[in-house]
Amino acid sequence: MYTIRIYGDPVLRVKGMKVPVEKIPEIKDIAEEMFRAMYAYEGIGLAAQQVGITEQIVVIDTHEEGSSPMVIINPDILAYSEEESSYEEGCLSFPDIRADIRRPVAIKLSYYDIHGNEHTEEFDGLLARVLQHEIDHINGTLFIDRMSPVSRMLLKKKLNKLKESHGDTP
């Protein structure tokens, strides 16, 4: 099973490469292993960088009624709603750190599924938030980059401790 990379690991800041469309069916095993890791670490979303893979692959399972697990490949957010909301987010790469993050409540997304089919869909609520969080990851942006300066300052000691203890992760 994949191990979650923790803040301080340089791979978390790497922008993922697009998966060539013809290669998408070959990443089924990667997606399955990402789901296994996400469930083992009790997450609802996981980006490839969080397991050391620098490709644009995201897995999500919000466990909401009517939702099903999703594999999102080469996502591109086409539009954001004007309305925003603040919500306490956590991240598997930042154990025991949570903060209120302000994000648009809805997005329009273009992506490929695990079968190589292209989709353009609108998402809102928790799923839109998780998608934005994970898409940030595959672009090398971390949720601490979205925190208010005050929140980041209050967490500075915890963040430095994480970075110091995991900065040399292979």
C-alpha positions as CSV (number, residue, x, y, z in Angstrom):
1,M,0.0,0.0,0.0
2,Y,1.1,3.5,-0.7
3,T,2.3,5.7,2.1
4,I,1.0,9.2,2.5
5,R,3.7,11.9,2.0
6,I,3.7,14.4,4.8
7,Y,4.4,18.2,4.6
8,G,8.0,18.8,4.1
9,D,8.3,16.2,1.4
10,P,9.2,18.1,-1.8
11,V,6.9,16.0,-4.0
12,L,4.0,17.8,-2.5
13,R,5.1,21.0,-4.3
14,V,5.5,19.3,-7.7
15,K,3.0,20.2,-10.4
16,G,1.6,16.9,-11.8
17,M,2.1,15.9,-15.5
18,K,-1.0,15.3,-17.6
19,V,-1.6,11.6,-18.2
20,P,-1.6,10.9,-22.0
21,V,-5.2,10.0,-22.9
22,E,-4.0,6.7,-24.5
23,K,-2.3,5.7,-21.3
24,I,-5.3,6.3,-19.0
25,P,-6.5,2.7,-18.9
26,E,-3.0,1.7,-17.7
27,I,-3.4,3.6,-14.5
28,K,-6.2,1.5,-13.0
29,D,-3.8,-0.2,-10.6
30,I,-2.5,3.2,-9.4
31,A,-6.0,4.4,-8.8
32,E,-6.9,1.2,-6.9
33,E,-3.9,1.6,-4.7
34,M,-4.7,5.3,-4.1
35,F,-8.2,4.3,-3.0
36,R,-6.7,1.7,-0.7
37,A,-4.4,4.3,0.9
38,M,-7.1,6.9,1.1
39,Y,-9.5,4.5,2.9
40,A,-6.7,3.2,5.2
41,Y,-5.8,6.8,6.3
42,E,-9.6,7.6,6.6
43,G,-9.6,10.4,3.9
44,I,-12.2,11.4,1.4
45,G,-9.9,12.6,-1.3
46,L,-6.3,11.9,-2.4
47,A,-4.0,13.3,-5.0
48,A,-1.2,11.4,-6.7
49,Q,1.4,13.7,-5.2
50,Q,0.4,12.6,-1.8
51,V,1.6,9.1,-2.5
52,G,4.7,10.3,-4.5
53,I,3.3,10.1,-8.0
54,T,3.7,13.2,-10.1
55,E,0.7,12.8,-12.5
56,Q,-2.7,14.5,-12.5
57,I,-4.7,11.7,-10.8
58,V,-7.2,12.2,-8.0
59,V,-9.4,9.8,-6.2
60,I,-12.5,10.9,-4.2
61,D,-15.1,9.2,-2.1
62,T,-17.1,11.7,0.1
63,H,-19.4,8.9,1.3
64,E,-22.4,11.2,0.8
65,E,-25.7,9.7,0.0
66,G,-26.1,9.2,-3.8
67,S,-22.4,9.7,-4.4
68,S,-19.9,7.0,-5.6
69,P,-16.1,6.8,-5.6
70,M,-14.5,8.8,-8.5
71,V,-11.2,8.8,-10.3
72,I,-10.5,12.2,-11.8
73,I,-7.7,12.4,-14.4
74,N,-6.2,15.6,-15.9
75,P,-8.8,17.9,-14.3
76,D,-9.3,21.5,-15.4
77,I,-11.5,23.8,-13.5
78,L,-13.4,25.8,-16.2
79,A,-15.4,28.1,-13.9
80,Y,-15.9,28.9,-10.3
81,S,-19.1,30.2,-8.6
82,E,-19.1,33.7,-7.3
83,E,-20.5,32.5,-4.0
84,E,-17.9,31.3,-1.5
85,S,-18.1,29.6,1.8
86,S,-15.7,28.9,4.6
87,Y,-15.3,25.3,5.9
88,E,-12.9,23.5,8.2
89,E,-10.6,21.4,6.0
90,G,-8.0,18.8,7.0
91,C,-5.4,17.0,4.8
92,L,-3.8,13.6,5.0
93,S,-0.4,15.2,4.3
94,F,-0.9,17.5,7.4
95,P,-1.8,15.2,10.3
96,D,-3.7,16.9,13.1
97,I,-3.9,20.2,11.3
98,R,-7.3,21.7,10.4
99,A,-8.2,25.2,9.3
100,D,-11.1,27.2,7.9
101,I,-10.5,27.6,4.1
102,R,-12.6,29.9,1.9
103,R,-13.5,28.4,-1.5
104,P,-16.1,28.8,-4.2
105,V,-19.2,26.6,-3.4
106,A,-19.5,25.3,-7.0
107,I,-17.2,24.6,-10.0
108,K,-17.4,23.5,-13.6
109,L,-14.9,20.8,-14.3
110,S,-13.5,19.1,-17.3
111,Y,-11.7,15.8,-16.7
112,Y,-11.2,12.2,-17.8
113,D,-12.5,9.1,-16.0
114,I,-10.6,5.9,-15.6
115,H,-11.9,4.6,-18.9
116,G,-10.5,7.6,-20.8
117,N,-13.9,9.2,-21.3
118,E,-13.9,13.0,-21.2
119,H,-16.5,14.7,-19.0
120,T,-17.6,18.3,-18.3
121,E,-19.7,18.6,-15.2
122,E,-20.7,21.0,-12.5
123,F,-20.2,20.1,-8.9
124,D,-21.2,21.9,-5.7
125,G,-21.1,21.4,-1.9
126,L,-18.6,19.0,-0.3
127,L,-17.7,17.4,-3.6
128,A,-16.8,20.7,-5.1
129,R,-14.7,21.6,-2.1
130,V,-12.8,18.2,-2.1
131,L,-12.2,18.5,-5.8
132,Q,-10.7,22.0,-5.4
133,H,-8.5,20.8,-2.5
134,E,-7.2,17.8,-4.5
135,I,-6.7,19.7,-7.7
136,D,-4.7,22.2,-5.8
137,H,-2.5,19.2,-4.7
138,I,-1.8,18.1,-8.3
139,N,-0.8,21.7,-9.1
140,G,1.6,21.8,-6.2
141,T,-0.6,24.1,-4.0
142,L,-1.2,23.1,-0.5
143,F,-4.2,23.9,1.7
144,I,-1.9,26.0,4.0
145,D,-1.4,28.3,1.0
146,R,-5.1,29.0,1.2
147,M,-5.2,29.8,4.9
148,S,-5.4,33.3,6.2
149,P,-2.1,34.7,7.3
150,V,-3.3,34.7,11.0
151,S,-4.2,30.9,10.8
152,R,-0.9,30.1,9.2
153,M,1.0,32.1,11.9
154,L,-1.0,30.3,14.6
155,L,0.0,27.0,13.1
156,K,3.7,27.9,12.4
157,K,5.2,25.7,15.2
158,K,3.2,22.7,14.1
159,L,4.0,23.2,10.5
160,N,7.7,23.6,11.2
161,K,7.7,20.5,13.3
162,L,6.1,18.5,10.5
163,K,8.4,19.9,7.9
164,E,11.5,19.2,10.0
165,S,10.5,15.6,10.7
166,H,9.4,14.8,7.2
167,G,11.5,17.0,4.9
168,D,13.8,14.1,3.9
169,T,11.0,11.6,3.1
170,P,12.1,9.6,0.0
